[in-house]
Amino acid sequence: MGLVQKALKAVMPHKLAEAMEAESRLWMMRCPDGHEISVWDAGGIRYKAKGKAIPRLFKCAKCGKLRKMEFSKAEAPAANRPKK
């Protein structure tokens, strides 16, 4: 867990911190080589974000190269989807 993540989780109410982590785990960063990692696992936070994220430079955890990462939001886990 990154320093910013630790600091925010320490001062935020527990339920809000859990929601922030859960949503950040849905946002995926994709390397041009096809490797994926969640924003949360990369040390970032993306909570209540709208629209398309701008690609940014990050070091890929798999290939070790500095790459322009694309962001996308994964579908919510089946347990969290609203029932029809």
Secondary structure, DSSP 4 states (H G I P E B T S, - for coil): --HHHHHHHHHS-HHHHHHHHHHHHHEEEE-TTS-EEETTTTT----S--SPPPPEEEE-TTT--EEEEEEEEPPPPGGGSPP-
